[in-house]
């Protein structure tokens, strides 16, 4: 019996549960791989010994993943990562992965629409620069918000938007310029793949807490509010209530600094929301609105292509993009919906 216990699950449904547990531990909670594998192995052993399904023993895989993270990962490590299990410190890895992924999507689109080569024009280069500047500003802004620095986040987003507008204006001014030459589309795919590999291989900086939280009490509470709003997506009213509650408790405690009572803002912010499904639900709602808007834009583009050019390769890939983004939007809306069984319980 030892061999099957160590190597496989008793039932296919249990194996799917274990795979989801491993995924949730890695993606959402940033649990180190050895700790995650230990938790999965213990659950598998319990299924064999009890003869009961994993979900009956431990509940839903997502809930058990959260419980494992709370019990086996120090709160300082859990507080140093966001809801996606990544540290806002990993900026360059995020940028490389995003650029590489976008390049792969664009390269495949060019391959379908234009074949093995594509013309390189000054206007096209300006559009490429606009996309890069806009996405970089948005990415940096999101990372700053996840770190609780809302002002700096909006500044980066505004800078990215300004750069995008400037590059689009340049593209419009250069649209009549002749092509500079031909670019092999496979080269775009190879460069994009290299960026993805570089982003994946780039050593991640340790998920440590920011040492800048030892300022005056007002700075500490401002950082707490920024984390609750930017990382955990709480409403302004919820943030104001929680910060005022923490401020009142600190005043009553007589501590010289809120950090003496609560620890760092990251740790206290996590403790305030750790047992609530609302942060992930609200994050899914933001993703749902974003995907819905993108799906609407892609649909308009596909309809325009159908009316102007008729059926063809370009229409096919645009329709495929619409289908993918729509599926992402539907999934995000489902995740953002309240779980009625739990809410009524």
RAGIBEL-V257694 format. One record per backbone hydrogen bond with DSSP energy under -1.0 kcal/mol. NH is the residue of the N-H (numbers start at 1). CO is the residue of the C=O. If there is no record, write none. Layout:
NH|CO, NH|CO
This chain:
5|1, 6|2, 7|3, 8|4, 15|11, 16|12, 17|13, 18|14, 19|15, 20|16, 21|17, 22|18, 23|19, 24|20, 25|21, 26|22, 27|23, 28|24, 29|24, 31|25, 36|32, 37|33, 38|34, 39|35, 40|36, 41|37, 42|38, 43|39, 44|40, 45|41, 46|42, 47|43, 48|44, 49|45, 50|46, 51|47, 57|53, 58|54, 59|55, 64|60, 65|61, 66|62, 67|63, 68|64, 69|65, 70|66, 71|67, 72|68, 73|69, 78|74, 79|75, 82|86, 85|82, 90|87, 91|89, 94|90, 95|91, 96|92, 97|93, 98|94, 99|95, 100|96, 101|97, 102|98, 103|99, 104|100, 105|101, 106|102, 107|103, 108|104, 109|105, 110|106, 111|107, 112|108, 113|109, 114|110, 118|183, 120|181, 125|121, 126|122, 127|123, 128|124, 129|125, 130|126, 131|127, 132|128, 133|129, 134|130, 135|131, 136|132, 137|133, 138|134, 139|135, 140|136, 141|137, 142|138, 143|139, 144|140, 145|141, 146|142, 147|143, 148|145, 149|144, 153|149, 154|150, 155|151, 156|152, 157|153, 158|154, 159|155, 160|156, 161|157, 162|158, 163|159, 164|160, 165|161, 166|162, 167|163, 168|164, 169|165, 170|166, 171|167, 172|168, 173|169, 174|170, 177|174, 180|120, 183|118, 185|116, 189|185, 190|186, 191|187, 192|188, 193|189, 194|190, 195|191, 196|192, 197|193, 198|194, 199|195, 200|196, 201|197, 202|198, 208|206, 220|216, 221|217, 222|218, 223|219, 224|220, 225|221, 226|222, 227|223, 228|224, 229|225, 230|226, 231|227, 232|227, 234|228, 239|235, 240|236, 241|237, 242|238, 243|239, 244|240, 245|241, 246|242, 247|243, 248|244, 249|245, 250|246, 251|247, 252|248, 253|249, 254|250, 260|257, 262|258, 263|259, 268|264, 269|265, 270|266, 271|267, 272|268, 273|269, 274|270, 276|273, 281|277, 282|278, 283|279, 284|280, 285|281, 286|282, 287|283, 288|284, 289|285, 290|286, 291|287, 292|288, 293|289, 294|290, 295|291, 296|292, 297|293, 298|294, 299|295, 300|296, 301|297, 302|298, 303|299, 304|300, 305|301, 306|302, 307|303, 308|304, 309|305, 316|312, 317|313, 318|314, 319|315, 320|316, 321|317, 322|318, 323|319, 324|320, 325|321, 326|322, 327|323, 328|324, 329|325, 330|326, 331|327, 332|328, 333|329, 334|330, 335|331, 336|332, 340|338, 343|339, 344|340
